[in-house]
Amino acid sequence: MTRSAPAHPPAPARTLAFVESPVQLLNVLEWAHARSGPASEPGRLLDGVPRQPSRSAAGPPGPDGEGPPARAAKQRLGEGEGTGVRIVVLPPTDPMSRGQLRRMAGLARDEGHEVRWQEARGGRFAPVKALAALAREVRAARRVVIGDPFSRYVQLLLTLVRAEELVVVDDGTATMEFVAQTSRGERLVRWHRVGGGGLPGRLRELAYAPVSANARRRFTPRPGGSRHVEVFTSMPVSAPHAAMTVRLNDFAWTRARFGPPRLTKGTDLVGTSLVETGVVDPDRYREAVRALALEHGATRYFAHRRESPEKLRALSEATGLEIVRPDLPLELIARRGPVGRTIVSFPSTVVHTLPYALTGTGVTVAVCDVDPLWLTQSASARARGFLAGVTDTARDVHRLPAQAAPAGR
């Protein structure tokens, strides 16, 4: 069971992390693991997938019950005896995300980190209460790790940050857009977001503008200054300025902690939330999944945590696929196995992360292009180029052409 926030404020942590999704929490664990070992070389992003480590690489647990990764993380991070990174979970409201976050929180505690569950949604005054509860810790932290630079709540917390070191871990392919917008000095806006909301929406944007501007300044410190930003990522990006360091996330913790997996003879499909975000037409998506399943002999469909139950029921009825709703991020599910010898995905984060997590296992990762005709009329102008960029920059994956699909009904 997830622990609730303590009645009395805890002692300030030197490293404070904020996550809002299971993938962000996984990447905080990967970052802490990378910091616990030899320092990774800045900018090492295009050197190829690393070798598969042996299953015993993590070593046996010590007398305190912790393995070497947890003990080394505490020493390297300089947190003091008995503490690791303090991870504050700001959970969304959907049940699937919350369930995966609870499982990931348990893994984080096993690695020697503290986890604080802080509700910041679901009520009119929840954000204000959460901000007040976290203010002391945010001001005192010497290093702040965040999983979603686009989050308005995280940007609001940044107004309280005094730390000179800011770390951004992957929130999926959004990292690519974050680095691109930062390099151009643009306002941070999610790639699939479109304008709207009428006059109330514009007024909210105007009121929020100072917070957004502060976030841009924090993410683009002046070269030679005391503040520094690190991006810990599996995405193919480069640092846009001298005050930012890009370090590779090669999923070393995942590979040391789980697997290698048992492989099945079939093919697994990976779902996406492109329908839920309003980018892809649901009828075209369903037909594309059906065509992929027939062509590749797929029997399982790993659902994205944000896919709706109604959509998944329609997919199951139309394709006969077994719908699997993972209780952990797919990188961990695939690494534990069993998993198909081929994994097929539409353009998404996993076409960049799974080749690292599954290196040396014999699994082939393939990506199916999204036909521009699949896009909805409400899709943002950037959607087509962004999705193509996700596919074009994926390494160690096979490219598949877009599947023919009839027009949406």
Contacts in CASP RR format, 6 or more apart in sequence:
PFRMAT RR
TARGET T0000
AUTHOR 0000-0000-0000
METHOD contacts of the structure
MODEL  1
MTRSAPAHPPAPARTLAFVESPVQLLNVLEWAHARSGPASEPGRLLDGVP
RQPSRSAAGPPGPDGEGPPARAAKQRLGEGEGTGVRIVVLPPTDPMSRGQ
LRRMAGLARDEGHEVRWQEARGGRFAPVKALAALAREVRAARRVVIGDPF
SRYVQLLLTLVRAEELVVVDDGTATMEFVAQTSRGERLVRWHRVGGGGLP
GRLRELAYAPVSANARRRFTPRPGGSRHVEVFTSMPVSAPHAAMTVRLND
FAWTRARFGPPRLTKGTDLVGTSLVETGVVDPDRYREAVRALALEHGATR
YFAHRRESPEKLRALSEATGLEIVRPDLPLELIARRGPVGRTIVSFPSTV
VHTLPYALTGTGVTVAVCDVDPLWLTQSASARARGFLAGVTDTARDVHRL
PAQAAPAGR
1 102 0 8 1.000
2 89 0 8 1.000
2 101 0 8 1.000
2 102 0 8 1.000
2 105 0 8 1.000
2 115 0 8 1.000
2 117 0 8 1.000
3 115 0 8 1.000
3 116 0 8 1.000
3 117 0 8 1.000
4 117 0 8 1.000
5 116 0 8 1.000
5 117 0 8 1.000
5 118 0 8 1.000
5 133 0 8 1.000
6 116 0 8 1.000
9 133 0 8 1.000
9 136 0 8 1.000
9 137 0 8 1.000
10 86 0 8 1.000
10 114 0 8 1.000
10 116 0 8 1.000
10 137 0 8 1.000
12 136 0 8 1.000
12 137 0 8 1.000
12 140 0 8 1.000
12 141 0 8 1.000
13 79 0 8 1.000
13 83 0 8 1.000
13 84 0 8 1.000
13 85 0 8 1.000
13 86 0 8 1.000
13 114 0 8 1.000
13 137 0 8 1.000
13 140 0 8 1.000
13 141 0 8 1.000
14 77 0 8 1.000
14 78 0 8 1.000
14 79 0 8 1.000
14 141 0 8 1.000
14 142 0 8 1.000
14 143 0 8 1.000
15 77 0 8 1.000
15 79 0 8 1.000
15 84 0 8 1.000
15 85 0 8 1.000
15 86 0 8 1.000
15 141 0 8 1.000
15 142 0 8 1.000
15 143 0 8 1.000
15 144 0 8 1.000
15 145 0 8 1.000
16 85 0 8 1.000
16 86 0 8 1.000
16 88 0 8 1.000
16 137 0 8 1.000
16 138 0 8 1.000
16 141 0 8 1.000
16 143 0 8 1.000
16 144 0 8 1.000
16 145 0 8 1.000
16 163 0 8 1.000
17 28 0 8 1.000
17 85 0 8 1.000
17 86 0 8 1.000
17 87 0 8 1.000
17 88 0 8 1.000
17 144 0 8 1.000
17 145 0 8 1.000
17 146 0 8 1.000
17 147 0 8 1.000
18 87 0 8 1.000
18 88 0 8 1.000
18 90 0 8 1.000
18 144 0 8 1.000
18 145 0 8 1.000
18 146 0 8 1.000
18 147 0 8 1.000
18 154 0 8 1.000
18 157 0 8 1.000
19 25 0 8 1.000
19 28 0 8 1.000
19 87 0 8 1.000
19 88 0 8 1.000
19 89 0 8 1.000
19 90 0 8 1.000
19 101 0 8 1.000
19 146 0 8 1.000
19 147 0 8 1.000
19 148 0 8 1.000
20 89 0 8 1.000
20 90 0 8 1.000
20 91 0 8 1.000
20 92 0 8 1.000
20 147 0 8 1.000
20 148 0 8 1.000
20 151 0 8 1.000
20 153 0 8 1.000
20 154 0 8 1.000
21 92 0 8 1.000
21 97 0 8 1.000
21 101 0 8 1.000
21 147 0 8 1.000
21 148 0 8 1.000
21 171 0 8 1.000
22 97 0 8 1.000
22 100 0 8 1.000
22 101 0 8 1.000
22 103 0 8 1.000
22 104 0 8 1.000
22 305 0 8 1.000
22 328 0 8 1.000
22 329 0 8 1.000
23 170 0 8 1.000
23 171 0 8 1.000
23 172 0 8 1.000
23 329 0 8 1.000
23 349 0 8 1.000
24 147 0 8 1.000
24 148 0 8 1.000
24 169 0 8 1.000
24 170 0 8 1.000
24 171 0 8 1.000
25 87 0 8 1.000
25 89 0 8 1.000
25 101 0 8 1.000
25 104 0 8 1.000
25 105 0 8 1.000
25 108 0 8 1.000
26 104 0 8 1.000
26 254 0 8 1.000
26 329 0 8 1.000
26 331 0 8 1.000
26 332 0 8 1.000
27 147 0 8 1.000
27 169 0 8 1.000
27 170 0 8 1.000
27 171 0 8 1.000
27 232 0 8 1.000
27 249 0 8 1.000
28 85 0 8 1.000
28 87 0 8 1.000
28 108 0 8 1.000
28 145 0 8 1.000
28 147 0 8 1.000
28 169 0 8 1.000
29 104 0 8 1.000
29 107 0 8 1.000
29 108 0 8 1.000
29 111 0 8 1.000
29 113 0 8 1.000
29 253 0 8 1.000
30 169 0 8 1.000
30 232 0 8 1.000
30 249 0 8 1.000
30 251 0 8 1.000
30 252 0 8 1.000
30 253 0 8 1.000
30 254 0 8 1.000
31 145 0 8 1.000
31 167 0 8 1.000
31 169 0 8 1.000
31 232 0 8 1.000
31 249 0 8 1.000
32 73 0 8 1.000
32 77 0 8 1.000
32 84 0 8 1.000
32 85 0 8 1.000
32 111 0 8 1.000
32 113 0 8 1.000
32 253 0 8 1.000
33 69 0 8 1.000
33 73 0 8 1.000
33 111 0 8 1.000
33 252 0 8 1.000
33 253 0 8 1.000
33 256 0 8 1.000
34 40 0 8 1.000
34 232 0 8 1.000
34 247 0 8 1.000
34 249 0 8 1.000
34 252 0 8 1.000
34 253 0 8 1.000
35 73 0 8 1.000
35 76 0 8 1.000
35 77 0 8 1.000
36 69 0 8 1.000
36 72 0 8 1.000
36 73 0 8 1.000
36 75 0 8 1.000
36 76 0 8 1.000
36 77 0 8 1.000
37 72 0 8 1.000
37 76 0 8 1.000
40 247 0 8 1.000
40 248 0 8 1.000
41 247 0 8 1.000
41 248 0 8 1.000
42 239 0 8 1.000
42 245 0 8 1.000
42 246 0 8 1.000
42 247 0 8 1.000
43 238 0 8 1.000
43 239 0 8 1.000
43 245 0 8 1.000
43 246 0 8 1.000
43 247 0 8 1.000
43 248 0 8 1.000
44 247 0 8 1.000
44 248 0 8 1.000
45 233 0 8 1.000
45 236 0 8 1.000
45 237 0 8 1.000
45 238 0 8 1.000
45 246 0 8 1.000
45 248 0 8 1.000
46 236 0 8 1.000
46 395 0 8 1.000
47 248 0 8 1.000
48 395 0 8 1.000
48 396 0 8 1.000
49 250 0 8 1.000
49 355 0 8 1.000
49 356 0 8 1.000
49 359 0 8 1.000
49 395 0 8 1.000
49 396 0 8 1.000
50 250 0 8 1.000
50 252 0 8 1.000
50 356 0 8 1.000
50 359 0 8 1.000
51 359 0 8 1.000
51 360 0 8 1.000
52 255 0 8 1.000
52 260 0 8 1.000
52 359 0 8 1.000
52 360 0 8 1.000
52 361 0 8 1.000
53 252 0 8 1.000
53 255 0 8 1.000
53 256 0 8 1.000
55 259 0 8 1.000
55 260 0 8 1.000
57 255 0 8 1.000
57 256 0 8 1.000
58 67 0 8 1.000
58 68 0 8 1.000
58 69 0 8 1.000
58 256 0 8 1.000
58 257 0 8 1.000
59 67 0 8 1.000
59 68 0 8 1.000
60 67 0 8 1.000
61 67 0 8 1.000
62 68 0 8 1.000
62 71 0 8 1.000
64 71 0 8 1.000
66 112 0 8 1.000
69 111 0 8 1.000
69 253 0 8 1.000
69 256 0 8 1.000
69 257 0 8 1.000
70 110 0 8 1.000
70 111 0 8 1.000
70 112 0 8 1.000
73 84 0 8 1.000
73 85 0 8 1.000
73 111 0 8 1.000
73 112 0 8 1.000
73 113 0 8 1.000
74 80 0 8 1.000
74 81 0 8 1.000
74 82 0 8 1.000
74 83 0 8 1.000
74 84 0 8 1.000
74 112 0 8 1.000
77 84 0 8 1.000
77 85 0 8 1.000
79 85 0 8 1.000
82 112 0 8 1.000
83 114 0 8 1.000
84 112 0 8 1.000
84 113 0 8 1.000
84 114 0 8 1.000
85 113 0 8 1.000
85 114 0 8 1.000
85 145 0 8 1.000
86 113 0 8 1.000
86 114 0 8 1.000
86 116 0 8 1.000
86 137 0 8 1.000
87 105 0 8 1.000
87 108 0 8 1.000
87 113 0 8 1.000
87 114 0 8 1.000
87 115 0 8 1.000
87 116 0 8 1.000
88 116 0 8 1.000
88 118 0 8 1.000
88 134 0 8 1.000
88 137 0 8 1.000
89 101 0 8 1.000
89 105 0 8 1.000
89 115 0 8 1.000
89 116 0 8 1.000
89 117 0 8 1.000
89 118 0 8 1.000
90 118 0 8 1.000
90 119 0 8 1.000
90 120 0 8 1.000
90 121 0 8 1.000
90 130 0 8 1.000
90 153 0 8 1.000
90 154 0 8 1.000
91 97 0 8 1.000
91 98 0 8 1.000
91 101 0 8 1.000
91 117 0 8 1.000
91 119 0 8 1.000
91 120 0 8 1.000
91 121 0 8 1.000
92 98 0 8 1.000
92 121 0 8 1.000
93 121 0 8 1.000
93 122 0 8 1.000
94 305 0 8 1.000
94 306 0 8 1.000
96 305 0 8 1.000
96 306 0 8 1.000
96 325 0 8 1.000
97 305 0 8 1.000
97 306 0 8 1.000
99 327 0 8 1.000
100 305 0 8 1.000
100 326 0 8 1.000
100 327 0 8 1.000
100 328 0 8 1.000
100 329 0 8 1.000
103 327 0 8 1.000
103 328 0 8 1.000
104 328 0 8 1.000
104 329 0 8 1.000
105 115 0 8 1.000
105 117 0 8 1.000
106 115 0 8 1.000
108 115 0 8 1.000
109 115 0 8 1.000
111 253 0 8 1.000
118 130 0 8 1.000
118 133 0 8 1.000
118 134 0 8 1.000
119 126 0 8 1.000
119 130 0 8 1.000
120 126 0 8 1.000
120 127 0 8 1.000
120 130 0 8 1.000
120 131 0 8 1.000
120 153 0 8 1.000
121 127 0 8 1.000
127 153 0 8 1.000
127 156 0 8 1.000
130 153 0 8 1.000
131 156 0 8 1.000
131 157 0 8 1.000
134 157 0 8 1.000
135 160 0 8 1.000
138 144 0 8 1.000
138 157 0 8 1.000
138 160 0 8 1.000
138 161 0 8 1.000
139 160 0 8 1.000
139 161 0 8 1.000
139 162 0 8 1.000
140 162 0 8 1.000
141 161 0 8 1.000
141 162 0 8 1.000
141 163 0 8 1.000
142 163 0 8 1.000
142 164 0 8 1.000
142 165 0 8 1.000
143 163 0 8 1.000
143 165 0 8 1.000
143 166 0 8 1.000
143 167 0 8 1.000
144 161 0 8 1.000
144 163 0 8 1.000
144 165 0 8 1.000
144 166 0 8 1.000
144 167 0 8 1.000
145 167 0 8 1.000
145 168 0 8 1.000
145 169 0 8 1.000
146 154 0 8 1.000
146 166 0 8 1.000
146 167 0 8 1.000
146 168 0 8 1.000
146 169 0 8 1.000
147 154 0 8 1.000
147 168 0 8 1.000
147 169 0 8 1.000
147 170 0 8 1.000
147 171 0 8 1.000
148 154 0 8 1.000
148 171 0 8 1.000
148 174 0 8 1.000
149 155 0 8 1.000
149 168 0 8 1.000
149 171 0 8 1.000
149 178 0 8 1.000
149 188 0 8 1.000
149 215 0 8 1.000
149 219 0 8 1.000
150 171 0 8 1.000
150 174 0 8 1.000
150 178 0 8 1.000
150 188 0 8 1.000
150 189 0 8 1.000
150 190 0 8 1.000
152 208 0 8 1.000
152 211 0 8 1.000
155 188 0 8 1.000
155 211 0 8 1.000
155 212 0 8 1.000
155 214 0 8 1.000
155 215 0 8 1.000
156 211 0 8 1.000
158 211 0 8 1.000
158 214 0 8 1.000
158 215 0 8 1.000
158 218 0 8 1.000
159 211 0 8 1.000
159 214 0 8 1.000
161 218 0 8 1.000
164 226 0 8 1.000
164 227 0 8 1.000
164 228 0 8 1.000
165 227 0 8 1.000
165 228 0 8 1.000
165 230 0 8 1.000
166 218 0 8 1.000
166 219 0 8 1.000
166 227 0 8 1.000
166 228 0 8 1.000
166 229 0 8 1.000
166 230 0 8 1.000
167 229 0 8 1.000
167 230 0 8 1.000
167 231 0 8 1.000
167 232 0 8 1.000
168 175 0 8 1.000
168 178 0 8 1.000
168 219 0 8 1.000
168 229 0 8 1.000
168 230 0 8 1.000
168 231 0 8 1.000
168 232 0 8 1.000
168 233 0 8 1.000
169 232 0 8 1.000
169 233 0 8 1.000
169 249 0 8 1.000
170 232 0 8 1.000
170 233 0 8 1.000
170 234 0 8 1.000
170 235 0 8 1.000
170 249 0 8 1.000
170 349 0 8 1.000
170 353 0 8 1.000
172 235 0 8 1.000
172 349 0 8 1.000
172 352 0 8 1.000
172 353 0 8 1.000
173 235 0 8 1.000
173 347 0 8 1.000
173 348 0 8 1.000
173 349 0 8 1.000
173 352 0 8 1.000
173 386 0 8 1.000
173 390 0 8 1.000
174 190 0 8 1.000
174 191 0 8 1.000
175 231 0 8 1.000
175 233 0 8 1.000
175 235 0 8 1.000
175 237 0 8 1.000
176 235 0 8 1.000
176 236 0 8 1.000
176 237 0 8 1.000
176 386 0 8 1.000
176 389 0 8 1.000
176 390 0 8 1.000
176 393 0 8 1.000
177 190 0 8 1.000
177 191 0 8 1.000
177 386 0 8 1.000
178 188 0 8 1.000
178 219 0 8 1.000
178 231 0 8 1.000
179 231 0 8 1.000
179 235 0 8 1.000
179 237 0 8 1.000
179 238 0 8 1.000
179 239 0 8 1.000
179 240 0 8 1.000
179 246 0 8 1.000
180 237 0 8 1.000
181 187 0 8 1.000
181 188 0 8 1.000
181 189 0 8 1.000
182 188 0 8 1.000
182 216 0 8 1.000
182 219 0 8 1.000
182 220 0 8 1.000
182 240 0 8 1.000
182 244 0 8 1.000
183 240 0 8 1.000
183 241 0 8 1.000
185 216 0 8 1.000
185 220 0 8 1.000
187 212 0 8 1.000
187 216 0 8 1.000
188 212 0 8 1.000
188 215 0 8 1.000
188 216 0 8 1.000
188 219 0 8 1.000
191 380 0 8 1.000
191 382 0 8 1.000
191 383 0 8 1.000
191 386 0 8 1.000
192 277 0 8 1.000
192 278 0 8 1.000
192 279 0 8 1.000
192 379 0 8 1.000
192 380 0 8 1.000
192 382 0 8 1.000
192 383 0 8 1.000
192 386 0 8 1.000
193 380 0 8 1.000
194 378 0 8 1.000
194 379 0 8 1.000
194 380 0 8 1.000
218 227 0 8 1.000
218 229 0 8 1.000
219 229 0 8 1.000
220 229 0 8 1.000
220 240 0 8 1.000
220 241 0 8 1.000
220 243 0 8 1.000
220 244 0 8 1.000
221 227 0 8 1.000
221 228 0 8 1.000
221 229 0 8 1.000
221 243 0 8 1.000
222 243 0 8 1.000
223 241 0 8 1.000
223 242 0 8 1.000
223 243 0 8 1.000
224 242 0 8 1.000
224 243 0 8 1.000
225 243 0 8 1.000
227 243 0 8 1.000
228 243 0 8 1.000
228 244 0 8 1.000
228 245 0 8 1.000
229 243 0 8 1.000
229 244 0 8 1.000
229 245 0 8 1.000
230 244 0 8 1.000
230 245 0 8 1.000
230 246 0 8 1.000
230 247 0 8 1.000
231 237 0 8 1.000
231 239 0 8 1.000
231 244 0 8 1.000
231 245 0 8 1.000
231 246 0 8 1.000
231 247 0 8 1.000
232 247 0 8 1.000
232 248 0 8 1.000
232 249 0 8 1.000
233 246 0 8 1.000
233 247 0 8 1.000
233 248 0 8 1.000
233 249 0 8 1.000
234 248 0 8 1.000
234 249 0 8 1.000
234 250 0 8 1.000
234 251 0 8 1.000
234 352 0 8 1.000
234 353 0 8 1.000
234 356 0 8 1.000
235 352 0 8 1.000
235 393 0 8 1.000
236 352 0 8 1.000
236 393 0 8 1.000
236 395 0 8 1.000
237 246 0 8 1.000
238 246 0 8 1.000
239 245 0 8 1.000
239 246 0 8 1.000
249 356 0 8 1.000
250 356 0 8 1.000
251 331 0 8 1.000
251 353 0 8 1.000
251 356 0 8 1.000
251 357 0 8 1.000
254 331 0 8 1.000
254 332 0 8 1.000
254 335 0 8 1.000
254 357 0 8 1.000
255 335 0 8 1.000
255 356 0 8 1.000
255 357 0 8 1.000
255 359 0 8 1.000
258 332 0 8 1.000
258 335 0 8 1.000
258 336 0 8 1.000
259 335 0 8 1.000
259 336 0 8 1.000
259 337 0 8 1.000
260 335 0 8 1.000
260 360 0 8 1.000
260 361 0 8 1.000
261 334 0 8 1.000
261 335 0 8 1.000
261 336 0 8 1.000
261 337 0 8 1.000
261 338 0 8 1.000
261 339 0 8 1.000
261 358 0 8 1.000
261 361 0 8 1.000
261 363 0 8 1.000
262 337 0 8 1.000
262 338 0 8 1.000
262 339 0 8 1.000
263 338 0 8 1.000
263 339 0 8 1.000
263 340 0 8 1.000
263 341 0 8 1.000
263 361 0 8 1.000
263 362 0 8 1.000
263 363 0 8 1.000
264 338 0 8 1.000
264 339 0 8 1.000
264 340 0 8 1.000
264 341 0 8 1.000
265 340 0 8 1.000
265 341 0 8 1.000
266 297 0 8 1.000
266 298 0 8 1.000
266 299 0 8 1.000
266 340 0 8 1.000
266 341 0 8 1.000
266 342 0 8 1.000
267 296 0 8 1.000
267 297 0 8 1.000
267 298 0 8 1.000
267 299 0 8 1.000
267 340 0 8 1.000
267 341 0 8 1.000
267 342 0 8 1.000
267 343 0 8 1.000
267 344 0 8 1.000
268 298 0 8 1.000
268 299 0 8 1.000
268 300 0 8 1.000
268 301 0 8 1.000
268 302 0 8 1.000
268 339 0 8 1.000
268 340 0 8 1.000
268 342 0 8 1.000
268 343 0 8 1.000
268 344 0 8 1.000
269 289 0 8 1.000
269 292 0 8 1.000
269 293 0 8 1.000
269 296 0 8 1.000
269 298 0 8 1.000
269 300 0 8 1.000
269 301 0 8 1.000
269 302 0 8 1.000
269 321 0 8 1.000
269 343 0 8 1.000
269 344 0 8 1.000
269 345 0 8 1.000
270 301 0 8 1.000
270 302 0 8 1.000
270 304 0 8 1.000
270 330 0 8 1.000
270 343 0 8 1.000
270 344 0 8 1.000
270 345 0 8 1.000
270 346 0 8 1.000
270 348 0 8 1.000
270 350 0 8 1.000
271 289 0 8 1.000
271 301 0 8 1.000
271 302 0 8 1.000
271 303 0 8 1.000
271 304 0 8 1.000
271 307 0 8 1.000
271 345 0 8 1.000
271 346 0 8 1.000
271 348 0 8 1.000
272 280 0 8 1.000
272 304 0 8 1.000
272 307 0 8 1.000
272 345 0 8 1.000
272 346 0 8 1.000
272 347 0 8 1.000
272 348 0 8 1.000
273 304 0 8 1.000
273 306 0 8 1.000
273 307 0 8 1.000
274 280 0 8 1.000
274 285 0 8 1.000
274 346 0 8 1.000
274 370 0 8 1.000
275 281 0 8 1.000
275 282 0 8 1.000
275 285 0 8 1.000
275 307 0 8 1.000
275 311 0 8 1.000
276 306 0 8 1.000
276 307 0 8 1.000
276 308 0 8 1.000
276 311 0 8 1.000
278 376 0 8 1.000
278 378 0 8 1.000
278 379 0 8 1.000
279 375 0 8 1.000
279 376 0 8 1.000
279 379 0 8 1.000
279 380 0 8 1.000
279 383 0 8 1.000
279 387 0 8 1.000
280 370 0 8 1.000
280 374 0 8 1.000
280 375 0 8 1.000
280 376 0 8 1.000
280 379 0 8 1.000
281 374 0 8 1.000
281 375 0 8 1.000
281 376 0 8 1.000
281 408 0 8 1.000
282 311 0 8 1.000
282 314 0 8 1.000
283 405 0 8 1.000
283 406 0 8 1.000
283 407 0 8 1.000
283 408 0 8 1.000
283 409 0 8 1.000
284 371 0 8 1.000
284 373 0 8 1.000
284 374 0 8 1.000
284 405 0 8 1.000
284 406 0 8 1.000
284 407 0 8 1.000
284 408 0 8 1.000
285 374 0 8 1.000
285 405 0 8 1.000
286 314 0 8 1.000
286 315 0 8 1.000
286 318 0 8 1.000
286 319 0 8 1.000
287 318 0 8 1.000
287 403 0 8 1.000
287 405 0 8 1.000
287 406 0 8 1.000
288 346 0 8 1.000
288 368 0 8 1.000
288 371 0 8 1.000
288 374 0 8 1.000
288 402 0 8 1.000
288 403 0 8 1.000
288 405 0 8 1.000
289 301 0 8 1.000
289 315 0 8 1.000
289 318 0 8 1.000
289 319 0 8 1.000
289 321 0 8 1.000
290 318 0 8 1.000
290 319 0 8 1.000
291 403 0 8 1.000
291 404 0 8 1.000
291 405 0 8 1.000
292 298 0 8 1.000
292 344 0 8 1.000
292 368 0 8 1.000
292 400 0 8 1.000
292 403 0 8 1.000
293 299 0 8 1.000
293 301 0 8 1.000
293 319 0 8 1.000
293 320 0 8 1.000
293 321 0 8 1.000
295 403 0 8 1.000
296 342 0 8 1.000
296 344 0 8 1.000
298 321 0 8 1.000
298 344 0 8 1.000
299 321 0 8 1.000
299 322 0 8 1.000
300 321 0 8 1.000
300 322 0 8 1.000
300 324 0 8 1.000
301 312 0 8 1.000
301 315 0 8 1.000
301 316 0 8 1.000
301 319 0 8 1.000
301 321 0 8 1.000
301 322 0 8 1.000
301 323 0 8 1.000
301 324 0 8 1.000
302 324 0 8 1.000
302 326 0 8 1.000
302 330 0 8 1.000
302 333 0 8 1.000
303 312 0 8 1.000
303 323 0 8 1.000
303 324 0 8 1.000
303 325 0 8 1.000
303 326 0 8 1.000
304 348 0 8 1.000
305 325 0 8 1.000
305 326 0 8 1.000
312 323 0 8 1.000
312 325 0 8 1.000
315 321 0 8 1.000
315 323 0 8 1.000
316 322 0 8 1.000
316 323 0 8 1.000
326 333 0 8 1.000
327 333 0 8 1.000
330 350 0 8 1.000
330 354 0 8 1.000
331 350 0 8 1.000
331 353 0 8 1.000
331 354 0 8 1.000
331 357 0 8 1.000
332 357 0 8 1.000
333 339 0 8 1.000
334 343 0 8 1.000
334 354 0 8 1.000
334 357 0 8 1.000
334 358 0 8 1.000
334 363 0 8 1.000
335 357 0 8 1.000
335 358 0 8 1.000
339 358 0 8 1.000
339 363 0 8 1.000
340 363 0 8 1.000
341 362 0 8 1.000
341 363 0 8 1.000
341 364 0 8 1.000
342 363 0 8 1.000
342 364 0 8 1.000
342 365 0 8 1.000
342 366 0 8 1.000
343 350 0 8 1.000
343 354 0 8 1.000
343 358 0 8 1.000
343 363 0 8 1.000
343 364 0 8 1.000
343 365 0 8 1.000
343 366 0 8 1.000
344 366 0 8 1.000
344 367 0 8 1.000
344 368 0 8 1.000
344 400 0 8 1.000
345 351 0 8 1.000
345 354 0 8 1.000
345 365 0 8 1.000
345 366 0 8 1.000
345 367 0 8 1.000
345 368 0 8 1.000
346 367 0 8 1.000
346 368 0 8 1.000
346 370 0 8 1.000
347 367 0 8 1.000
347 369 0 8 1.000
347 370 0 8 1.000
347 387 0 8 1.000
347 388 0 8 1.000
347 389 0 8 1.000
347 390 0 8 1.000
347 391 0 8 1.000
347 394 0 8 1.000
348 390 0 8 1.000
350 365 0 8 1.000
351 365 0 8 1.000
351 367 0 8 1.000
351 390 0 8 1.000
351 391 0 8 1.000
351 394 0 8 1.000
351 397 0 8 1.000
352 390 0 8 1.000
352 393 0 8 1.000
352 394 0 8 1.000
352 395 0 8 1.000
354 363 0 8 1.000
354 365 0 8 1.000
355 365 0 8 1.000
355 394 0 8 1.000
355 395 0 8 1.000
355 396 0 8 1.000
355 397 0 8 1.000
358 365 0 8 1.000
359 396 0 8 1.000
364 398 0 8 1.000
365 396 0 8 1.000
365 397 0 8 1.000
365 398 0 8 1.000
366 397 0 8 1.000
366 398 0 8 1.000
366 399 0 8 1.000
366 400 0 8 1.000
367 391 0 8 1.000
367 394 0 8 1.000
367 397 0 8 1.000
367 398 0 8 1.000
367 399 0 8 1.000
367 400 0 8 1.000
368 400 0 8 1.000
368 401 0 8 1.000
368 402 0 8 1.000
368 403 0 8 1.000
369 388 0 8 1.000
369 391 0 8 1.000
369 399 0 8 1.000
369 400 0 8 1.000
369 401 0 8 1.000
369 402 0 8 1.000
370 387 0 8 1.000
370 391 0 8 1.000
370 402 0 8 1.000
371 402 0 8 1.000
371 403 0 8 1.000
371 405 0 8 1.000
372 384 0 8 1.000
373 405 0 8 1.000
373 407 0 8 1.000
374 402 0 8 1.000
374 405 0 8 1.000
375 383 0 8 1.000
375 384 0 8 1.000
391 399 0 8 1.000
END
